[in-house]
Amino acid sequence: MSHTILTFVAKVHPSRVGDLTALLAEIETDPRHNPHLPFGALEKLHFGSLVIFPDDAFGPYLVFENNFDGDLEPYLADLWQHAGPGLHRIYGHCVGYEGSGAPDRERLLAFLRAHVVRPNAWHIGNVGRSAGRIKQVATLRAELDEFLDSDTVNADRSPSAIRRRIQEFVTRTPALSFAQTEPGPRLSLGERLGPWSRIVGLALLALLLSPVLIPLLIVYLIVLRRRERTDPVVIEPPAQEHIRRLAAREDNAVQNHLANMSHVKPGAFRGMTMRAILFATNLVARVSTRGKLSGLTSLHFAHWALIDDGRRLLFLTNYDGSWENYLDDFIDKASIGLTGIWSNTINFPRTRFLVLGGAQDERRFKTISRRNQVYSNVWYSAYDRLTVQAIDNNSAIREQLFAPLDEDRTRRWLWRF
């Protein structure tokens, strides 16, 4: 199962920001079933959001985030079918869209295609599983939990016997018939080996070119250290009202959403460094297929995209837990990668050799993170009660349900409940 991560990024008429904000607030009252953009009708969608990014230099932007199964064109067809008039009304507030008159399919889809922004780097926590499959196995898990609570199961203490009873229950339950078929691998052999082959190929190329690359690296580090010492760092705390508004949005018990926009430091040196770091981040993310990215286990979907000719960095993520714990995890487990990326943005805490310091300055890092974070006007999750780890655990239950297991593996399988 392949996934697509992208955004539609469009400029908003400054005079229409208030009207658009009101429309998005109406959608947010019921993201799943609202009449304008009923996210729940988009069966291939995992997470979606609509965020207005204000900016004094660039003007207001509307970012429409989409993390979905399959390719773009079938997804656009779904968008038109379920939300054509609503999207017509939304983009009527944006520059370059002819919003008057009745919605026109080709005009709307052409506008969306022209405003697609694909990420420079992205991560998927539960690779190879469609939104439908994730919801199916969650239903299976709930049914099995209820079954295991019954006295008839608990009366038999043998792990193999309990597992046979579970299998019999699934077999005789029509609603769980999907669980009797072979689930198939999460990733194909090519999808598993392709990213590793690229990493090995690049490593061999770097080794081959090392006589040239090593002197260039030394020069690069000298220039980098000079800039790191002299780049201005002015971190002003965000307004308390801004913090309160963000915190109120982050009161979801299981999952949350973060939208962040940072300005890239000016000049070709930082621009090329940023692109190189995002390229390396993406290589690491492509081989991080077991629910973790640099030790982080809370990321469902996350992506970094350079916009405005590389002058701004857009970061969107859907994650488990609270904002505070999320950033603490970044600091404790992934500060090198995090610092490597955001050290190229204005007013990030001072760094050493690109990846040291930075996020380790916890107070300043959290301050600039809050300052660059934007309120998520609309946010949708297709399975908002499930963590990354719960989805992985449910998947293992489903995949091993009818697989041949010895006594020890059977016991470990039952421990998943």
ZAROPA-957462 format. One record per residue (C-alpha): residue number from 1; residue in one letter; z, x, y. Coordinates in pm, 1 decimal. Example, Ala and Ser with C-alpha at 12.3 -4.5 7.8 and 13.67 -1.06 7.14 Angstrom:
+-----+--------+----------+----------+----------+
! num ! residu !       zz !       xx !       yy !
+-----+--------+----------+----------+----------+
!   1 !      A !    780.0 !   1230.0 !   -450.0 !
!   2 !      S !    714.0 !   1367.0 !   -106.0 !
+-----+--------+----------+----------+----------+
//
This chain:
+-----+--------+----------+----------+----------+
! num ! residu !       zz !       xx !       yy !
+-----+--------+----------+----------+----------+
!   1 !      M !      0.0 !      0.0 !      0.0 !
!   2 !      S !   -109.1 !    150.6 !    331.5 !
!   3 !      H !     61.2 !     69.9 !    660.3 !
!   4 !      T !    -68.7 !     76.6 !   1016.0 !
!   5 !      I !    147.4 !    161.3 !   1317.0 !
!   6 !      L !      5.5 !    107.5 !   1664.4 !
!   7 !      T !     59.6 !    -47.6 !   2003.2 !
!   8 !      F !   -157.5 !   -234.8 !   2249.3 !
!   9 !      V !    -81.5 !    -83.7 !   2591.0 !
!  10 !      A !   -201.1 !   -262.9 !   2904.9 !
!  11 !      K !   -122.6 !   -243.5 !   3276.2 !
!  12 !      V !     41.0 !   -551.4 !   3427.3 !
!  13 !      H !    -51.2 !   -687.7 !   3768.2 !
!  14 !      P !    257.6 !   -599.3 !   3978.4 !
!  15 !      S !    257.0 !   -947.6 !   4129.5 !
!  16 !      R !    264.6 !  -1105.3 !   3780.9 !
!  17 !      V !    559.5 !   -915.5 !   3632.1 !
!  18 !      G !    804.7 !  -1198.0 !   3706.6 !
!  19 !      D !    586.1 !  -1462.8 !   3541.5 !
!  20 !      L !    523.9 !  -1242.7 !   3237.9 !
!  21 !      T !    894.8 !  -1166.3 !   3204.0 !
!  22 !      A !    969.4 !  -1540.3 !   3203.6 !
!  23 !      L !    704.2 !  -1603.3 !   2937.8 !
!  24 !      L !    840.8 !  -1325.5 !   2715.5 !
!  25 !      A !   1193.2 !  -1463.2 !   2759.4 !
!  26 !      E !   1064.2 !  -1796.7 !   2629.9 !
!  27 !      I !    910.7 !  -1623.6 !   2326.4 !
!  28 !      E !   1232.0 !  -1432.0 !   2262.0 !
!  29 !      T !   1431.2 !  -1754.3 !   2220.6 !
!  30 !      D !   1255.1 !  -1795.1 !   1883.8 !
!  31 !      P !   1040.1 !  -1492.0 !   1792.5 !
!  32 !      R !    968.8 !  -1623.8 !   1445.5 !
!  33 !      H !    846.0 !  -1973.7 !   1529.3 !
!  34 !      N !    767.4 !  -1991.7 !   1902.2 !
!  35 !      P !    434.3 !  -2162.1 !   1985.9 !
!  36 !      H !    288.1 !  -1869.3 !   2182.3 !
!  37 !      L !    323.7 !  -1579.2 !   1938.6 !
!  38 !      P !    487.2 !  -1695.6 !   1614.0 !
!  39 !      F !    561.5 !  -1358.4 !   1455.9 !
!  40 !      G !    679.7 !  -1527.1 !   1136.8 !
!  41 !      A !    326.3 !  -1654.0 !   1067.7 !
!  42 !      L !    195.0 !  -1294.5 !   1054.1 !
!  43 !      E !    263.1 !  -1228.4 !    686.7 !
!  44 !      K !    156.7 !   -861.8 !    699.8 !
!  45 !      L !    386.2 !   -774.7 !    991.3 !
!  46 !      H !    707.7 !   -577.8 !    934.6 !
!  47 !      F !    826.6 !   -528.4 !   1294.0 !
!  48 !      G !    683.3 !   -628.5 !   1629.6 !
!  49 !      S !    792.4 !   -612.8 !   1991.5 !
!  50 !      L !    675.3 !   -684.9 !   2344.9 !
!  51 !      V !    822.8 !   -460.6 !   2613.2 !
!  52 !      I !    754.6 !   -437.1 !   2986.2 !
!  53 !      F !    791.4 !    -77.4 !   3102.9 !
!  54 !      P !    841.5 !    -50.3 !   3481.2 !
!  55 !      D !    751.5 !    277.9 !   3648.8 !
!  56 !      D !    730.5 !    369.7 !   4017.2 !
!  57 !      A !    446.5 !    617.7 !   3961.9 !
!  58 !      F !    237.1 !    443.9 !   3695.4 !
!  59 !      G !    316.5 !     81.8 !   3764.2 !
!  60 !      P !    431.3 !   -180.6 !   3509.7 !
!  61 !      Y !    292.9 !   -164.4 !   3155.7 !
!  62 !      L !    310.6 !   -413.8 !   2870.1 !
!  63 !      V !    350.6 !   -249.9 !   2528.5 !
!  64 !      F !    286.1 !   -471.6 !   2224.7 !
!  65 !      E !    420.4 !   -292.0 !   1915.4 !
!  66 !      N !    284.3 !   -373.5 !   1568.3 !
!  67 !      N !    390.9 !   -225.8 !   1232.7 !
!  68 !      F !    187.4 !   -399.4 !    963.0 !
!  69 !      D !     22.7 !   -373.0 !    620.5 !
!  70 !      G !   -343.6 !   -285.3 !    583.5 !
!  71 !      D !   -607.7 !   -215.4 !    845.4 !
!  72 !      L !   -653.3 !   -325.3 !   1205.1 !
!  73 !      E !   -944.9 !   -569.8 !   1178.7 !
!  74 !      P !   -785.6 !   -809.3 !    925.1 !
!  75 !      Y !   -468.7 !   -799.0 !   1131.5 !
!  76 !      L !   -658.7 !   -884.2 !   1448.6 !
!  77 !      A !   -805.0 !  -1183.7 !   1266.3 !
!  78 !      D !   -450.0 !  -1296.3 !   1183.4 !
!  79 !      L !   -343.7 !  -1252.4 !   1543.6 !
!  80 !      W !   -630.6 !  -1466.2 !   1662.9 !
!  81 !      Q !   -570.0 !  -1735.3 !   1402.5 !
!  82 !      H !   -197.9 !  -1773.4 !   1470.8 !
!  83 !      A !   -159.5 !  -1662.1 !   1832.2 !
!  84 !      G !   -496.5 !  -1667.3 !   2007.7 !
!  85 !      P !   -400.7 !  -1903.3 !   2294.5 !
!  86 !      G !    -60.5 !  -1737.9 !   2332.6 !
!  87 !      L !   -206.2 !  -1387.5 !   2357.2 !
!  88 !      H !   -466.3 !  -1520.7 !   2600.9 !
!  89 !      R !   -181.3 !  -1643.7 !   2819.4 !
!  90 !      I !     18.8 !  -1319.4 !   2781.7 !
!  91 !      Y !   -270.5 !  -1089.0 !   2868.8 !
!  92 !      G !   -372.8 !  -1311.0 !   3156.2 !
!  93 !      H !    -99.2 !  -1120.6 !   3343.1 !
!  94 !      C !   -265.7 !   -785.0 !   3272.1 !
!  95 !      V !   -523.5 !   -576.7 !   3455.7 !
!  96 !      G !   -875.3 !   -601.0 !   3315.4 !
!  97 !      Y !   -833.0 !   -923.7 !   3120.9 !
!  98 !      E !  -1015.2 !  -1232.3 !   3239.2 !
!  99 !      G !   -737.7 !  -1483.5 !   3188.2 !
! 100 !      S !   -897.6 !  -1789.5 !   3339.9 !
! 101 !      G !  -1051.6 !  -2062.9 !   3128.4 !
! 102 !      A !  -1013.6 !  -2124.0 !   2757.4 !
! 103 !      P !   -933.1 !  -1832.7 !   2521.6 !
! 104 !      D !  -1241.1 !  -1659.8 !   2384.9 !
! 105 !      R !  -1206.8 !  -1483.9 !   2048.0 !
! 106 !      E !  -1441.3 !  -1193.3 !   2109.4 !
! 107 !      R !  -1316.1 !  -1131.4 !   2463.1 !
! 108 !      L !   -953.0 !  -1125.5 !   2353.2 !
! 109 !      L !  -1009.1 !   -906.1 !   2046.4 !
! 110 !      A !  -1231.2 !   -668.8 !   2244.8 !
! 111 !      F !   -952.6 !   -634.7 !   2501.7 !
! 112 !      L !   -698.5 !   -557.5 !   2227.6 !
! 113 !      R !   -926.1 !   -301.1 !   2062.5 !
! 114 !      A !   -982.5 !   -129.4 !   2397.4 !
! 115 !      H !   -605.7 !   -100.5 !   2451.0 !
! 116 !      V !   -504.3 !     28.3 !   2107.2 !
! 117 !      V !   -280.3 !    334.5 !   2118.4 !
! 118 !      R !   -227.4 !    505.0 !   1785.7 !
! 119 !      P !     75.5 !    731.9 !   1750.8 !
! 120 !      N !     70.8 !   1110.4 !   1754.7 !
! 121 !      A !    353.3 !   1103.2 !   1501.0 !
! 122 !      W !    515.6 !    827.6 !   1300.2 !
! 123 !      H !    765.7 !    767.8 !   1020.6 !
! 124 !      I !    803.9 !    484.2 !    769.8 !
! 125 !      G !   1135.8 !    447.5 !    593.4 !
! 126 !      N !   1018.1 !    236.2 !    298.7 !
! 127 !      V !    671.2 !    367.3 !    223.6 !
! 128 !      G !    434.2 !    186.9 !     -9.7 !
! 129 !      R !    596.5 !   -154.8 !     12.0 !
! 130 !      S !    436.7 !   -448.6 !    185.9 !
! 131 !      A !    638.5 !   -691.0 !    395.9 !
! 132 !      G !    579.5 !   -954.6 !    127.2 !
! 133 !      R !    701.2 !   -723.8 !   -148.8 !
! 134 !      I !   1016.5 !   -633.0 !     44.3 !
! 135 !      K !   1101.6 !  -1000.4 !     93.5 !
! 136 !      Q !   1020.9 !  -1081.0 !   -270.6 !
! 137 !      V !   1255.4 !   -817.7 !   -411.0 !
! 138 !      A !   1527.1 !   -930.3 !   -168.8 !
! 139 !      T !   1496.2 !  -1280.3 !   -318.3 !
! 140 !      L !   1510.8 !  -1130.9 !   -667.9 !
! 141 !      R !   1824.1 !   -935.4 !   -581.7 !
! 142 !      A !   1995.5 !  -1245.7 !   -439.0 !
! 143 !      E !   1913.4 !  -1451.0 !   -749.3 !
! 144 !      L !   2037.9 !  -1176.5 !   -981.3 !
! 145 !      D !   2359.0 !  -1133.2 !   -783.1 !
! 146 !      E !   2430.8 !  -1503.1 !   -825.6 !
! 147 !      F !   2348.9 !  -1486.7 !  -1195.0 !
! 148 !      L !   2574.2 !  -1183.9 !  -1249.4 !
! 149 !      D !   2863.3 !  -1370.1 !  -1091.3 !
! 150 !      S !   2853.8 !  -1625.0 !  -1373.0 !
! 151 !      D !   3117.2 !  -1611.6 !  -1648.4 !
! 152 !      T !   2856.7 !  -1608.9 !  -1926.9 !
! 153 !      V !   2732.1 !  -1268.0 !  -1815.8 !
! 154 !      N !   3068.0 !  -1107.3 !  -1745.2 !
! 155 !      A !   3200.0 !  -1207.9 !  -2085.3 !
! 156 !      D !   2978.2 !   -943.6 !  -2248.3 !
! 157 !      R !   3073.4 !   -587.8 !  -2151.9 !
! 158 !      S !   2778.3 !   -402.9 !  -2312.0 !
! 159 !      P !   2539.0 !   -266.6 !  -2042.3 !
! 160 !      S !   2235.1 !   -317.6 !  -2265.2 !
! 161 !      A !   2338.6 !   -672.7 !  -2349.2 !
! 162 !      I !   2395.5 !   -757.5 !  -1982.5 !
! 163 !      R !   2054.4 !   -617.6 !  -1896.4 !
! 164 !      R !   1891.1 !   -825.0 !  -2172.4 !
! 165 !      R !   2056.5 !  -1137.2 !  -2031.4 !
! 166 !      I !   1923.5 !  -1049.8 !  -1687.2 !
! 167 !      Q !   1572.5 !  -1006.9 !  -1828.6 !
! 168 !      E !   1598.1 !  -1340.8 !  -2010.3 !
! 169 !      F !   1713.5 !  -1509.6 !  -1689.2 !
! 170 !      V !   1415.2 !  -1370.5 !  -1497.9 !
! 171 !      T !   1174.5 !  -1472.6 !  -1774.6 !
! 172 !      R !   1289.4 !  -1834.6 !  -1773.4 !
! 173 !      T !   1304.1 !  -1869.6 !  -1392.1 !
! 174 !      P !    962.3 !  -1976.8 !  -1256.4 !
! 175 !      A !   1041.8 !  -1864.3 !   -901.6 !
! 176 !      L !   1087.4 !  -1507.3 !  -1032.0 !
! 177 !      S !    765.7 !  -1489.9 !  -1233.0 !
! 178 !      F !    635.8 !  -1214.5 !  -1001.5 !
! 179 !      A !    908.3 !   -983.7 !  -1136.7 !
! 180 !      Q !    759.0 !   -992.0 !  -1486.9 !
! 181 !      T !    441.9 !   -810.7 !  -1380.4 !
! 182 !      E !    403.2 !   -436.0 !  -1341.6 !
! 183 !      P !    495.7 !   -353.5 !   -979.0 !
! 184 !      G !    272.8 !    -46.6 !   -961.0 !
! 185 !      P !    352.4 !    282.1 !   -785.3 !
! 186 !      R !    467.7 !    285.9 !   -426.2 !
! 187 !      L !    209.1 !    552.3 !   -342.8 !
! 188 !      S !   -106.4 !    664.4 !   -518.0 !
! 189 !      L !   -140.0 !   1021.3 !   -642.3 !
! 190 !      G !   -368.9 !   1099.7 !   -348.9 !
! 191 !      E !   -121.4 !    956.4 !    -97.9 !
! 192 !      R !    156.1 !   1171.2 !   -245.4 !
! 193 !      L !    -36.7 !   1496.6 !   -274.6 !
! 194 !      G !   -261.3 !   1470.5 !     32.6 !
! 195 !      P !      6.7 !   1553.9 !    293.8 !
! 196 !      W !    139.3 !   1844.4 !     86.6 !
! 197 !      S !   -209.6 !   1987.1 !     47.3 !
! 198 !      R !   -254.3 !   1981.9 !    425.3 !
! 199 !      I !     75.8 !   2163.8 !    476.2 !
! 200 !      V !    -11.1 !   2427.2 !    215.8 !
! 201 !      G !   -358.9 !   2469.9 !    365.9 !
! 202 !      L !   -219.1 !   2517.7 !    716.9 !
! 203 !      A !     42.7 !   2763.4 !    589.8 !
! 204 !      L !   -226.1 !   2971.2 !    418.4 !
! 205 !      L !   -441.6 !   2961.2 !    731.3 !
! 206 !      A !   -146.5 !   3074.2 !    945.1 !
! 207 !      L !    -80.5 !   3359.4 !    700.7 !
! 208 !      L !   -443.8 !   3464.1 !    715.7 !
! 209 !      L !   -443.2 !   3459.5 !   1095.9 !
! 210 !      S !    -96.0 !   3613.7 !   1132.8 !
! 211 !      P !   -224.6 !   3940.8 !   1290.2 !
! 212 !      V !   -354.1 !   3730.3 !   1578.7 !
! 213 !      L !    -88.6 !   3458.0 !   1579.3 !
! 214 !      I !    219.5 !   3682.9 !   1587.3 !
! 215 !      P !    131.1 !   3854.0 !   1919.7 !
! 216 !      L !     39.0 !   3514.1 !   2066.8 !
! 217 !      L !    372.0 !   3373.5 !   1947.9 !
! 218 !      I !    561.7 !   3657.0 !   2117.2 !
! 219 !      V !    381.8 !   3591.0 !   2444.7 !
! 220 !      Y !    442.3 !   3217.2 !   2405.1 !
! 221 !      L !    817.3 !   3268.3 !   2354.7 !
! 222 !      I !    841.5 !   3489.0 !   2663.5 !
! 223 !      V !    670.1 !   3225.5 !   2877.2 !
! 224 !      L !    875.7 !   2950.3 !   2715.3 !
! 225 !      R !   1210.1 !   3119.0 !   2786.5 !
! 226 !      R !   1113.1 !   3176.7 !   3149.5 !
! 227 !      R !   1032.2 !   2808.7 !   3190.4 !
! 228 !      E !   1343.1 !   2694.5 !   3006.5 !
! 229 !      R !   1559.9 !   2891.0 !   3249.4 !
! 230 !      T !   1385.7 !   2759.8 !   3559.1 !
! 231 !      D !   1286.0 !   2400.5 !   3476.2 !
! 232 !      P !   1496.5 !   2166.7 !   3694.6 !
! 233 !      V !   1740.0 !   1942.2 !   3507.6 !
! 234 !      V !   1879.6 !   1654.9 !   3712.1 !
! 235 !      I !   2037.6 !   1384.0 !   3499.8 !
! 236 !      E !   2160.1 !   1089.2 !   3701.2 !
! 237 !      P !   2355.0 !    820.4 !   3515.4 !
! 238 !      P !   2180.0 !    485.8 !   3476.2 !
! 239 !      A !   2310.2 !    181.5 !   3658.8 !
! 240 !      Q !   2594.9 !      3.2 !   3484.1 !
! 241 !      E !   2400.7 !   -323.7 !   3488.1 !
! 242 !      H !   2117.4 !   -148.0 !   3300.2 !
! 243 !      I !   2362.4 !    -25.0 !   3035.5 !
! 244 !      R !   2524.6 !   -368.0 !   2999.0 !
! 245 !      R !   2185.7 !   -534.7 !   2955.0 !
! 246 !      L !   2079.3 !   -285.5 !   2687.9 !
! 247 !      A !   2412.5 !   -311.3 !   2507.0 !
! 248 !      A !   2391.7 !   -691.0 !   2499.1 !
! 249 !      R !   2048.0 !   -659.7 !   2337.8 !
! 250 !      E !   2188.3 !   -429.0 !   2069.5 !
! 251 !      D !   2444.0 !   -665.1 !   1919.8 !
! 252 !      N !   2246.1 !   -721.6 !   1600.0 !
! 253 !      A !   2467.2 !   -648.9 !   1302.6 !
! 254 !      V !   2212.5 !   -481.9 !   1071.7 !
! 255 !      Q !   1900.4 !   -371.3 !   1262.7 !
! 256 !      N !   1817.0 !   -283.7 !   1621.3 !
! 257 !      H !   1520.1 !   -183.1 !   1834.7 !
! 258 !      L !   1479.1 !    100.5 !   2084.1 !
! 259 !      A !   1203.0 !    143.5 !   2341.9 !
! 260 !      N !   1194.9 !    466.9 !   2541.0 !
! 261 !      M !    950.2 !    615.2 !   2792.1 !
! 262 !      S !    978.3 !    975.1 !   2912.6 !
! 263 !      H !    767.6 !   1177.0 !   3156.1 !
! 264 !      V !    618.1 !   1494.0 !   3008.8 !
! 265 !      K !    676.4 !   1809.3 !   3211.4 !
! 266 !      P !    364.7 !   1887.8 !   3417.3 !
! 267 !      G !    118.2 !   2160.1 !   3326.6 !
! 268 !      A !   -100.7 !   2256.5 !   3032.3 !
! 269 !      F !    170.3 !   2473.2 !   2873.0 !
! 270 !      R !    408.7 !   2183.3 !   2814.3 !
! 271 !      G !    125.4 !   1944.6 !   2731.2 !
! 272 !      M !     -7.4 !   2168.2 !   2453.0 !
! 273 !      T !    344.5 !   2236.1 !   2327.2 !
! 274 !      M !    418.2 !   1864.4 !   2308.7 !
! 275 !      R !    101.8 !   1793.3 !   2110.7 !
! 276 !      A !    173.0 !   2080.3 !   1871.8 !
! 277 !      I !    531.8 !   1963.6 !   1811.9 !
! 278 !      L !    422.7 !   1605.3 !   1750.0 !
! 279 !      F !    157.1 !   1732.7 !   1507.5 !
! 280 !      A !    425.1 !   1927.1 !   1317.5 !
! 281 !      T !    660.5 !   1626.6 !   1327.4 !
! 282 !      N !    390.3 !   1411.0 !   1175.4 !
! 283 !      L !    333.5 !   1661.9 !    893.5 !
! 284 !      V !    704.0 !   1649.1 !    807.9 !
! 285 !      A !    707.8 !   1268.8 !    829.3 !
! 286 !      R !    410.0 !   1236.4 !    593.8 !
! 287 !      V !    600.9 !   1409.4 !    312.4 !
! 288 !      S !    927.9 !   1227.4 !    391.0 !
! 289 !      T !    867.8 !    942.6 !    146.6 !
! 290 !      R !   1219.1 !    883.1 !      9.6 !
! 291 !      G !   1367.4 !    690.5 !    299.4 !
! 292 !      K !   1475.6 !    996.4 !    498.6 !
! 293 !      L !   1343.2 !   1192.1 !    794.9 !
! 294 !      S !   1533.6 !   1517.1 !    854.1 !
! 295 !      G !   1839.0 !   1359.6 !    691.3 !
! 296 !      L !   1813.9 !   1030.9 !    884.8 !
! 297 !      T !   1831.1 !    729.2 !    654.9 !
! 298 !      S !   1832.7 !    452.7 !    916.5 !
! 299 !      L !   1468.9 !    451.5 !   1038.0 !
! 300 !      H !   1248.5 !    162.6 !    926.3 !
! 301 !      F !    952.4 !    241.9 !   1152.1 !
! 302 !      A !    945.8 !    499.1 !   1432.3 !
! 303 !      H !    661.5 !    641.0 !   1633.3 !
! 304 !      W !    581.5 !    873.6 !   1921.2 !
! 305 !      A !    264.9 !    825.9 !   2129.2 !
! 306 !      L !    133.8 !   1016.1 !   2429.8 !
! 307 !      I !    -17.1 !    786.2 !   2691.3 !
! 308 !      D !   -163.9 !    827.4 !   3040.4 !
! 309 !      D !   -357.7 !   1141.7 !   2939.7 !
! 310 !      G !    -46.4 !   1294.8 !   2788.2 !
! 311 !      R !    169.9 !   1254.2 !   3098.1 !
! 312 !      R !    416.3 !   1013.2 !   2935.5 !
! 313 !      L !    575.7 !    993.5 !   2591.0 !
! 314 !      L !    632.1 !    648.6 !   2441.0 !
! 315 !      F !    892.2 !    623.7 !   2164.5 !
! 316 !      L !    955.8 !    303.4 !   1969.5 !
! 317 !      T !   1184.2 !    268.8 !   1671.5 !
! 318 !      N !   1334.9 !      0.2 !   1449.4 !
! 319 !      Y !   1659.5 !    126.1 !   1300.1 !
! 320 !      D !   1979.1 !     29.2 !   1117.0 !
! 321 !      G !   2321.2 !     16.0 !   1278.3 !
! 322 !      S !   2440.4 !     61.4 !   1634.6 !
! 323 !      W !   2279.5 !    261.4 !   1915.5 !
! 324 !      E !   2579.4 !    493.9 !   1929.6 !
! 325 !      N !   2570.8 !    572.9 !   1557.6 !
! 326 !      Y !   2193.2 !    608.8 !   1568.6 !
! 327 !      L !   2205.9 !    876.3 !   1838.2 !
! 328 !      D !   2501.8 !   1047.1 !   1670.1 !
! 329 !      D !   2292.1 !   1073.5 !   1352.8 !
! 330 !      F !   2007.7 !   1225.4 !   1553.1 !
! 331 !      I !   2245.0 !   1481.8 !   1703.5 !
! 332 !      D !   2417.6 !   1569.4 !   1374.2 !
! 333 !      K !   2119.9 !   1566.6 !   1137.9 !
! 334 !      A !   1795.7 !   1601.7 !   1332.8 !
! 335 !      S !   1878.6 !   1773.0 !   1660.8 !
! 336 !      I !   1622.4 !   2051.1 !   1606.1 !
! 337 !      G !   1330.5 !   1812.2 !   1568.9 !
! 338 !      L !   1458.8 !   1579.8 !   1838.9 !
! 339 !      T !   1507.8 !   1868.0 !   2083.6 !
! 340 !      G !   1169.3 !   2016.3 !   1994.9 !
! 341 !      I !    996.8 !   1695.6 !   2104.0 !
! 342 !      W !   1196.7 !   1587.7 !   2409.8 !
! 343 !      S !   1252.4 !   1939.8 !   2546.0 !
! 344 !      N !    900.7 !   1896.0 !   2685.0 !
! 345 !      T !   1006.4 !   1595.0 !   2894.1 !
! 346 !      I !   1150.4 !   1594.1 !   3244.7 !
! 347 !      N !   1530.0 !   1622.4 !   3283.8 !
! 348 !      F !   1604.4 !   1668.5 !   2914.6 !
! 349 !      P !   1920.4 !   1882.1 !   2874.4 !
! 350 !      R !   1849.6 !   2255.0 !   2892.1 !
! 351 !      T !   1716.7 !   2417.0 !   2574.7 !
! 352 !      R !   1671.9 !   2761.0 !   2416.6 !
! 353 !      F !   1356.1 !   2853.7 !   2226.7 !
! 354 !      L !   1237.1 !   2493.1 !   2235.8 !
! 355 !      V !   1463.9 !   2357.3 !   1959.5 !
! 356 !      L !   1814.7 !   2486.2 !   2035.8 !
! 357 !      G !   2064.0 !   2327.7 !   2274.0 !
! 358 !      G !   1915.9 !   2011.3 !   2423.4 !
! 359 !      A !   2043.7 !   1722.8 !   2213.2 !
! 360 !      Q !   2354.7 !   1923.7 !   2123.4 !
! 361 !      D !   2467.2 !   1858.3 !   2479.7 !
! 362 !      E !   2580.2 !   1513.0 !   2366.1 !
! 363 !      R !   2693.7 !   1367.4 !   2698.8 !
! 364 !      R !   2380.9 !   1461.9 !   2891.6 !
! 365 !      F !   2153.8 !   1373.0 !   2599.9 !
! 366 !      K !   2296.5 !   1021.6 !   2569.7 !
! 367 !      T !   2281.5 !    977.6 !   2946.3 !
! 368 !      I !   1911.4 !   1064.3 !   2969.9 !
! 369 !      S !   1840.7 !    854.3 !   2659.6 !
! 370 !      R !   1996.1 !    549.6 !   2822.7 !
! 371 !      R !   1819.3 !    620.4 !   3150.5 !
! 372 !      N !   1476.4 !    632.5 !   2983.9 !
! 373 !      Q !   1543.4 !    336.2 !   2755.6 !
! 374 !      V !   1390.4 !      2.2 !   2847.5 !
! 375 !      Y !   1507.1 !   -347.8 !   2761.6 !
! 376 !      S !   1313.8 !   -495.0 !   2467.0 !
! 377 !      N !   1185.8 !   -826.1 !   2601.2 !
! 378 !      V !   1081.9 !   -954.8 !   2257.7 !
! 379 !      W !   1171.0 !   -805.5 !   1920.8 !
! 380 !      Y !   1096.3 !   -931.6 !   1570.3 !
! 381 !      S !   1188.9 !   -813.6 !   1220.8 !
! 382 !      A !   1045.0 !   -977.0 !    909.8 !
! 383 !      Y !   1363.1 !   -891.8 !    713.7 !
! 384 !      D !   1639.6 !   -845.5 !    967.8 !
! 385 !      R !   1923.7 !   -853.2 !    711.3 !
! 386 !      L !   1804.6 !   -550.4 !    513.4 !
! 387 !      T !   1874.3 !   -181.3 !    573.5 !
! 388 !      V !   1638.6 !     97.6 !    468.1 !
! 389 !      Q !   1874.6 !    188.2 !    185.0 !
! 390 !      A !   1909.4 !   -175.0 !     70.3 !
! 391 !      I !   1529.1 !   -207.3 !     50.7 !
! 392 !      D !   1506.6 !    111.3 !   -155.7 !
! 393 !      N !   1785.0 !     -8.7 !   -384.8 !
! 394 !      N !   1623.5 !   -352.2 !   -430.8 !
! 395 !      S !   1291.3 !   -183.4 !   -506.3 !
! 396 !      A !   1450.6 !     29.6 !   -778.8 !
! 397 !      I !   1606.3 !   -281.5 !   -936.4 !
! 398 !      R !   1267.0 !   -451.0 !   -942.1 !
! 399 !      E !   1075.8 !   -147.3 !  -1069.4 !
! 400 !      Q !   1319.0 !    -76.4 !  -1354.4 !
! 401 !      L !   1382.8 !   -438.3 !  -1452.1 !
! 402 !      F !   1158.6 !   -430.5 !  -1758.9 !
! 403 !      A !   1109.1 !    -54.2 !  -1788.4 !
! 404 !      P !   1237.6 !    121.4 !  -2102.8 !
! 405 !      L !   1581.4 !    265.7 !  -2023.1 !
! 406 !      D !   1835.7 !    446.7 !  -2239.0 !
! 407 !      E !   2205.0 !    354.8 !  -2230.6 !
! 408 !      D !   2291.5 !    597.0 !  -1950.5 !
! 409 !      R !   2001.2 !    488.6 !  -1727.2 !
! 410 !      T !   2082.7 !    123.9 !  -1801.9 !
! 411 !      R !   2436.4 !    178.6 !  -1677.4 !
! 412 !      R !   2310.7 !    347.1 !  -1360.5 !
! 413 !      W !   2066.2 !     58.9 !  -1309.3 !
! 414 !      L !   2350.9 !   -194.3 !  -1329.6 !
! 415 !      W !   2548.8 !      5.8 !  -1074.0 !
! 416 !      R !   2278.1 !    -87.0 !   -819.9 !
! 417 !      F !   2416.3 !   -443.5 !   -804.8 !
+-----+--------+----------+----------+----------+
//
